[in-house]
Amino acid sequence: MGYAVLSGAGLVGFAAADVAAAAQSELASPLVASKAKASPADGRPVVDKTSPAIAAGDALFKANCTQCHAVNEQVVGPALAGITKRRSIGWIIPWVKNSAKVVASGDEYAVALYNRFQKQQMPSFRLSDKEIEEIVAYVSSEMGGAVTIDDSSLTAAY
């Protein structure tokens, strides 16, 4: 597989097992499951704010993320509203687990984000894929928008 395809997908520097695990977790993601229901008014997915995944994501977000992030405003790090419109869950999971590795891989978005925030490194978190997906589901529910996952970059790598 070419460097350009992997780099464009944000996957350079990750073992094949990491990429495969992220792709598999994306299929079982509470975000993907939430895409099943659509609002009749606008066709966007409906987010059930009472779901166990959202509740778990709320607790995880408060315990791990609020020191540096808010949903709709920049704190130390960027606002997280719309994160699934900017990056796929297959990119977000490795970023949360080890952002330094993603930056070191040369991923353009990661490097730009790192530079934009005065080269302040986001700490690595020992969260499971499911826990990260729950945080993202919570963030999506709080912004009041649709939960969407752009998985085109992930499938382009295969």
N, C-alpha and C positions, 0 to 999 in steps of 0.2 A: 504494500500500500504506500502511496506517495506521501512525502512529507507535507506537501501542500494540503492534501485532503485531511490528514490528521491534524495539522496545525489549524486549518480552518474550522475543524470540528472541536478544537480546544483539547485534543487528546494526546498531544505530543508529551512524552515524559511519563506516561502511565502504562503500567503493565497491561497486557491483553486481558488478564484476569480481572483487573480493576474495571476496565471498560465493559467487559461482559457482565460483571456483577451490576454495574450501574444500569446497563440496558435491561437486564432481567428485573431489577428492582423497579424500573420505570413502568414495566408492564403491570406490576402488582401495586403500584403507587395509589394512595388514596386520592391523589390529584387526578390520575387517569380515571379512576372509578367515578369521581365526582363529575366528569365530563358527560356522563350518561344522561343526566337529566337536563333538559333545556327549558328555559323560560318561554312561555308562549308569546310574551310581549316583544322580546327582542332577540330570541334565539340563542342567547348566551346561557352557559351552564348555570345551574342553581347550586349554590354552596349551602349545605346544611350546617349552620353554625353550632348545632347541638351534637354533631357527630363526635364519637370518641376520638377520632383523629384530630379534629379541630381543638378539642379540649386538651388533649395531650400536647399538641403544638403550642397552645397558649402557655401551658406550664413550662414547657421547654424553652420557649422564646423568652419568657420572663426570667428564667434561671440562667440562660446562656447568652442572650443577645442584646437585652435592653441596655447594657452598659455602654454599648456603642451604636446601636441601631434603634430606629423607630420605623413604623410602617410608612407614614406619610411625610416625615421630615428628616432632614439630614441631622445627625448628631455627630459623633466622632467619625462614623462611617456613613455610607449613603443610605437614603430612605430605601426600604425594601419593597414598597408598592410596585407592582408590575414586574417583579423579578423574573417571573416565568415568561414574560414577553421578551425580555432581553436575553435570557439564557435558558437552556433546557435543564431539566432536572439531572440529566446525565453530566452536565457541566457543574451544576451547583453542588452536588454531593462531593466530588473531589475537592472543590474549592473550600467548602466548609471544613472538611477533614484536614486539609493541608494546603492553604492558599500559597505558601511559599513555593511549593512544588509546582503549582500551576503557573505562577509568575516565572519561575526559573525555566519552565518549559518553553517560554517565549510566546505564550498565548497573548495575542494582541489586546484583547479585552482586559485580561487580567493585569497586564503590564500598564495599560492606560489607567485602570482603576487604582493600582498601586501608586502610580505617579500623581494622580489627581489628589490623593489623600496624603501628600507629602511623604511618600514612601513609608508610611506607617503600616506595618505588617499586621494583618488580621491573625489572631492566635489560632492554632490548630485545635480542633475539638474532637474528642473521642465519642462521637455520636454515631449511632447506627444509621444505615441508609433510611430505614423506616422513620427514625426520629427526625432526621433532616426533612424527609417528605412531610411529616406532620407539622413541622415548623413552617414550611412553605405553604401548606394547606391553610394553616392559621393566618399567615400573612395575607394570603389571597382572600380569605374570608373577611378580614378586617378592612381591606381596602375597598370592599363592596363591589369589586369587579369580578369578572369571570375568571375561573381558574383555567389557564391554558398552558399547554406545554408544547414548545416548538421542538419536536424531536427530529427535524429534518437534518440537523447537523450530526446527530448521533447515527442515523441510518445511512448518511453519506459515507461514513467510515467503513461500512460493511460492504 
